[in-house]
Amino acid sequence: MNEKETKIFHYISEAYSDKKIQSNTELAGLLLKYAKMLEEGAEHKLVCVKLSNAISRYLVTHKLQSPEALTKLFDRIQPEAQEYRAEMSVNTWLNIF
């Protein structure tokens, strides 16, 4: 893993180690899934987008209630996710014209 992938992996790992997340099988499984994607070589920005979307879905389905560690993780990965979304948006628009 490169430096950015390692940083994102560390953020996920830190959130995963939180006791409230450990006791929630849905959240623990979610974080393991995306950590595994990074370990298998998935592009870190894409993992951030997918994880960001998954956290958003979790928040919506749980009335915006989540462990603080999950919110902290979301805040940390959001810049990478937004950058990826912006890049894909520009690519889409450039391909239209």
Backbone as ProteinMPNN parsed JSONL, in Angstrom:
{"seq_chain_A": "MNEKETKIFHYISEAYSDKKIQSNTELAGLLLKYAKMLEEGAEHKLVCVKLSNAISRYLVTHKLQSPEALTKLFDRIQPEAQEYRAEMSVNTWLNIF", "coords_chain_A": {"N_chain_A": [[0.841, -1.185, 0.0], [0.411, 2.265, -0.726], [1.335, 5.508, 0.646], [-1.011, 7.119, 1.053], [-3.045, 5.191, 0.926], [-2.33, 3.641, 3.109], [-2.762, 5.5, 5.137], [-5.571, 5.87, 4.996], [-6.336, 3.264, 5.554], [-5.413, 3.099, 8.169], [-7.127, 4.971, 9.402], [-9.586, 3.625, 9.121], [-9.02, 1.343, 10.594], [-8.595, 2.439, 13.115], [-11.169, 3.41, 13.708], [-12.512, 0.981, 13.687], [-11.495, -0.234, 15.958], [-12.849, 0.944, 18.02], [-14.948, 0.519, 20.836], [-17.765, 0.71, 20.719], [-18.25, 0.394, 18.022], [-17.171, -2.127, 17.634], [-19.032, -3.64, 19.034], [-21.202, -3.505, 17.409], [-22.299, -5.378, 14.953], [-23.012, -4.86, 12.308], [-21.718, -2.417, 11.639], [-19.042, -3.111, 12.201], [-18.609, -5.148, 10.325], [-18.936, -3.686, 7.983], [-16.75, -1.896, 8.049], [-14.634, -3.729, 8.004], [-14.987, -4.823, 5.466], [-14.292, -2.693, 3.716], [-11.685, -2.159, 4.515], [-10.487, -4.508, 3.74], [-10.79, -4.288, 0.974], [-8.943, -2.238, 0.458], [-6.577, -3.543, 1.216], [-6.473, -5.437, -0.773], [-5.754, -3.979, -2.929], [-7.414, -2.051, -4.092], [-8.223, 1.16, -5.425], [-7.575, 3.938, -3.413], [-9.162, 6.299, -3.291], [-11.551, 5.541, -4.486], [-12.386, 3.602, -2.673], [-12.808, 5.278, -0.497], [-15.004, 6.769, -1.447], [-16.963, 4.762, -1.703], [-17.094, 3.833, 0.944], [-17.829, 6.185, 2.245], [-20.384, 6.557, 1.123], [-21.619, 4.266, 2.149], [-21.522, 4.769, 4.903], [-23.146, 7.033, 4.984], [-25.605, 5.896, 4.182], [-25.985, 4.196, 6.366], [-26.297, 6.092, 8.432], [-28.666, 7.381, 7.626], [-30.515, 5.284, 7.777], [-30.466, 4.766, 10.447], [-31.462, 6.88, 11.847], [-29.687, 9.054, 12.025], [-27.996, 8.404, 14.112], [-25.004, 7.377, 15.47], [-21.861, 5.842, 16.435], [-19.317, 7.966, 17.792], [-16.796, 7.519, 16.717], [-17.334, 6.622, 14.147], [-18.374, 8.878, 12.908], [-16.126, 10.5, 13.032], [-14.398, 9.041, 11.364], [-15.807, 9.294, 8.938], [-15.584, 12.082, 8.517], [-12.835, 12.228, 8.104], [-12.355, 10.745, 5.755], [-13.85, 12.003, 3.872], [-12.737, 14.266, 2.33], [-11.078, 12.924, 0.403], [-12.996, 11.363, -0.868], [-14.669, 13.338, -1.965], [-12.903, 14.551, -3.73], [-12.474, 12.484, -5.58], [-15.086, 12.201, -6.588], [-15.351, 14.701, -7.824], [-13.343, 14.535, -9.799], [-14.38, 12.457, -11.396], [-16.728, 13.631, -12.242], [-15.822, 15.775, -13.817], [-14.482, 14.307, -15.808], [-16.667, 12.987, -16.947], [-18.166, 15.133, -17.972], [-16.316, 16.18, -19.819], [-16.148, 14.11, -21.633], [-18.629, 14.198, -22.784], [-18.64, 16.377, -24.434]], "CA_chain_A": [[0.0, 0.0, 0.0], [1.152, 3.519, -0.71], [1.154, 6.325, 1.857], [-2.415, 7.515, 1.221], [-3.81, 3.979, 1.23], [-1.989, 3.288, 4.49], [-3.43, 6.478, 6.001], [-7.0, 5.532, 5.008], [-6.43, 1.987, 6.269], [-5.24, 3.434, 9.592], [-8.372, 5.598, 9.853], [-10.592, 2.562, 9.239], [-8.586, 0.495, 11.703], [-8.83, 3.196, 14.348], [-12.616, 3.386, 13.955], [-12.883, -0.41, 13.971], [-11.073, -0.589, 17.314], [-13.769, 1.559, 18.979], [-15.791, -0.498, 21.485], [-19.143, 0.805, 20.231], [-18.28, -0.19, 16.679], [-16.935, -3.563, 17.819], [-20.255, -4.288, 19.516], [-22.21, -3.393, 16.353], [-21.816, -6.267, 13.885], [-23.221, -4.218, 11.006], [-20.632, -1.458, 11.415], [-17.764, -3.825, 12.177], [-18.53, -5.812, 9.025], [-18.783, -2.647, 6.977], [-15.368, -1.415, 8.073], [-13.769, -4.821, 7.548], [-15.154, -4.945, 4.012], [-13.527, -1.66, 3.013], [-10.267, -2.366, 4.832], [-10.061, -5.617, 2.88], [-10.655, -3.748, -0.38], [-7.655, -1.538, 0.401], [-5.513, -4.552, 1.265], [-6.453, -6.15, -2.05], [-5.227, -3.099, -3.962], [-8.386, -1.116, -4.659], [-7.796, 2.549, -5.406], [-8.022, 4.479, -2.122], [-10.235, 7.285, -3.435], [-12.78, 4.793, -4.75], [-12.769, 3.011, -1.388], [-13.355, 6.377, 0.311], [-16.344, 7.08, -1.956], [-17.874, 3.671, -1.343], [-17.254, 3.839, 2.397], [-18.601, 7.39, 2.546], [-21.775, 6.255, 0.769], [-22.118, 3.259, 3.092], [-21.742, 5.447, 6.184], [-24.333, 7.877, 4.801], [-26.772, 5.008, 4.226], [-26.14, 3.767, 7.756], [-26.834, 7.214, 9.203], [-30.062, 7.599, 7.242], [-31.353, 4.18, 8.257], [-30.414, 4.708, 11.91], [-31.907, 8.187, 12.352], [-28.493, 9.877, 12.254], [-27.337, 7.979, 15.347], [-23.845, 6.518, 15.23], [-20.744, 6.084, 17.351], [-18.479, 9.116, 17.445], [-15.68, 7.049, 15.889], [-17.801, 6.533, 12.762], [-18.45, 10.26, 12.431], [-14.738, 10.939, 12.856], [-13.918, 8.377, 10.151], [-16.479, 9.937, 7.812], [-14.954, 13.394, 8.323], [-11.466, 12.042, 7.621], [-12.307, 10.213, 4.389], [-14.672, 12.825, 2.99], [-11.983, 15.011, 1.317], [-10.669, 12.018, -0.678], [-14.211, 10.979, -1.592], [-15.106, 14.498, -2.747], [-11.947, 14.731, -4.823], [-12.768, 11.451, -6.574], [-16.355, 12.565, -7.231], [-15.082, 15.84, -8.704], [-12.593, 14.033, -10.955], [-15.285, 11.688, -12.249], [-17.674, 14.577, -12.824], [-15.11, 16.471, -14.891], [-14.28, 13.339, -16.887], [-17.959, 12.758, -17.595], [-18.504, 16.309, -18.772], [-15.389, 16.301, -20.943], [-16.477, 13.078, -22.613], [-19.879, 14.564, -23.453], [-18.343, 17.36, -25.476]], "C_chain_A": [[0.885, 1.247, 0.0], [0.773, 4.335, 0.533], [-0.311, 6.699, 2.105], [-3.289, 6.316, 1.567], [-3.578, 3.551, 2.674], [-2.698, 4.218, 5.472], [-4.925, 6.158, 6.115], [-7.216, 4.231, 5.773], [-6.317, 2.224, 7.778], [-6.517, 4.065, 10.159], [-9.465, 4.551, 10.071], [-10.278, 1.691, 10.447], [-8.854, 1.162, 13.05], [-10.321, 3.196, 14.704], [-13.06, 1.985, 14.354], [-12.551, -0.795, 15.411], [-11.963, 0.035, 18.401], [-14.734, 0.505, 19.528], [-17.231, -0.471, 20.986], [-19.272, 0.215, 18.828], [-18.069, -1.692, 16.765], [-18.211, -4.29, 18.23], [-21.394, -4.237, 18.493], [-21.729, -4.205, 15.148], [-21.979, -5.656, 12.502], [-22.069, -3.266, 10.684], [-19.276, -2.146, 11.332], [-17.57, -4.51, 10.827], [-18.297, -4.834, 7.893], [-17.329, -2.175, 6.899], [-14.389, -2.49, 7.617], [-13.809, -4.971, 6.036], [-14.268, -3.939, 3.271], [-12.036, -1.714, 3.336], [-9.701, -3.47, 3.94], [-9.889, -5.149, 1.436], [-9.321, -3.026, -0.548], [-6.5, -2.527, 0.372], [-5.368, -5.278, -0.062], [-6.053, -5.255, -3.215], [-6.22, -2.167, -4.622], [-7.872, 0.314, -4.494], [-8.403, 3.248, -4.185], [-9.153, 5.494, -2.237], [-11.575, 6.601, -3.699], [-13.292, 4.137, -3.468], [-13.386, 4.09, -0.494], [-14.769, 6.739, -0.136], [-17.333, 6.013, -1.516], [-18.13, 3.633, 0.164], [-18.079, 5.047, 2.844], [-20.084, 7.164, 2.261], [-22.386, 5.269, 1.76], [-22.401, 3.885, 4.46], [-22.983, 6.337, 6.099], [-25.61, 7.048, 4.856], [-27.046, 4.547, 5.657], [-26.782, 4.879, 8.584], [-28.306, 7.463, 8.895], [-30.964, 6.515, 7.827], [-31.357, 4.044, 9.779], [-30.673, 6.078, 12.541], [-30.749, 9.072, 12.807], [-27.781, 9.575, 13.566], [-26.183, 7.043, 15.001], [-22.784, 6.783, 16.29], [-19.897, 7.264, 16.864], [-17.322, 8.713, 16.531], [-16.077, 6.95, 14.418], [-17.892, 7.92, 12.141], [-17.053, 10.803, 12.155], [-14.14, 10.327, 11.592], [-14.516, 9.043, 8.921], [-15.819, 11.279, 7.494], [-13.552, 13.266, 7.736], [-11.415, 11.572, 6.166], [-13.03, 11.105, 3.388], [-13.866, 13.637, 1.973], [-11.541, 14.139, 0.132], [-11.872, 11.616, -1.526], [-14.685, 12.126, -2.485], [-14.184, 14.741, -3.941], [-12.219, 13.726, -5.942], [-14.061, 11.785, -7.32], [-16.156, 13.719, -8.213], [-14.344, 15.396, -9.962], [-13.506, 13.291, -11.924], [-16.303, 12.591, -12.929], [-17.038, 15.314, -14.002], [-14.902, 15.531, -16.071], [-15.572, 13.086, -17.655], [-18.316, 13.93, -18.494], [-17.58, 16.469, -19.974], [-15.683, 15.27, -22.024], [-17.772, 13.375, -23.36], [-19.596, 15.494, -24.624], [-17.24, 16.86, -26.294]], "O_chain_A": [[1.944, 1.286, 0.626], [-0.019, 3.887, 1.363], [-0.794, 6.607, 3.234], [-4.178, 6.419, 2.413], [-4.508, 3.149, 3.373], [-3.178, 3.775, 6.515], [-5.479, 6.175, 7.214], [-8.166, 4.11, 6.546], [-7.044, 1.616, 8.564], [-6.938, 3.731, 11.267], [-10.178, 4.583, 11.074], [-11.168, 1.348, 11.225], [-9.287, 0.513, 14.002], [-10.687, 3.004, 15.864], [-13.887, 1.82, 15.252], [-13.259, -1.601, 16.014], [-11.837, -0.313, 19.575], [-15.272, -0.304, 18.772], [-17.854, -1.523, 20.845], [-20.29, -0.391, 18.495], [-18.719, -2.451, 16.046], [-18.442, -5.426, 17.817], [-22.436, -4.861, 18.695], [-20.849, -3.761, 14.409], [-21.165, -5.911, 11.614], [-21.511, -3.306, 9.587], [-18.453, -1.8, 10.484], [-16.482, -4.455, 10.253], [-17.551, -5.118, 6.957], [-16.757, -2.071, 5.814], [-13.42, -2.191, 6.919], [-12.783, -5.219, 5.402], [-13.579, -4.296, 2.315], [-11.212, -1.344, 2.5], [-8.576, -3.373, 3.45], [-8.952, -5.564, 0.753], [-8.648, -3.18, -1.567], [-5.556, -2.369, -0.402], [-4.269, -5.688, -0.434], [-6.013, -5.707, -4.36], [-5.89, -1.544, -5.631], [-7.169, 0.625, -3.533], [-9.609, 3.158, -3.953], [-10.021, 5.545, -1.365], [-12.609, 7.035, -3.193], [-14.496, 4.121, -3.212], [-14.378, 3.836, 0.19], [-15.638, 6.989, 0.699], [-18.414, 6.326, -1.015], [-19.262, 3.424, 0.6], [-18.93, 4.93, 3.726], [-20.939, 7.536, 3.064], [-23.539, 5.422, 2.163], [-23.404, 3.564, 5.097], [-23.778, 6.387, 7.037], [-26.583, 7.443, 5.497], [-28.194, 4.513, 6.1], [-27.71, 4.626, 9.352], [-29.099, 7.725, 9.8], [-32.055, 6.808, 8.317], [-32.159, 3.295, 10.335], [-30.17, 6.388, 13.621], [-30.825, 9.744, 13.835], [-27.037, 10.415, 14.072], [-26.373, 6.036, 14.319], [-22.804, 7.816, 16.959], [-19.788, 7.511, 15.663], [-16.917, 9.489, 15.664], [-15.247, 7.172, 13.537], [-17.528, 8.111, 10.981], [-16.832, 11.486, 11.155], [-13.453, 11.012, 10.835], [-13.8, 9.325, 7.961], [-15.531, 11.573, 6.334], [-13.131, 14.115, 6.951], [-10.516, 11.968, 5.424], [-12.834, 10.968, 2.18], [-14.282, 13.699, 0.816], [-11.624, 14.573, -1.017], [-11.779, 11.537, -2.751], [-15.06, 11.902, -3.636], [-14.641, 15.094, -5.028], [-12.195, 14.085, -7.119], [-14.121, 11.664, -8.543], [-16.724, 13.714, -9.305], [-14.679, 15.828, -11.065], [-13.412, 13.479, -13.136], [-16.695, 12.34, -14.069], [-17.654, 15.454, -15.058], [-15.124, 15.921, -17.217], [-15.559, 12.984, -18.882], [-18.72, 13.742, -19.642], [-18.037, 16.86, -21.048], [-15.482, 15.54, -23.208], [-17.987, 12.856, -24.455], [-20.234, 15.405, -25.673], [-16.819, 17.528, -27.238]]}, "name": "protein", "num_of_chains": 1, "seq": "MNEKETKIFHYISEAYSDKKIQSNTELAGLLLKYAKMLEEGAEHKLVCVKLSNAISRYLVTHKLQSPEALTKLFDRIQPEAQEYRAEMSVNTWLNIF"}
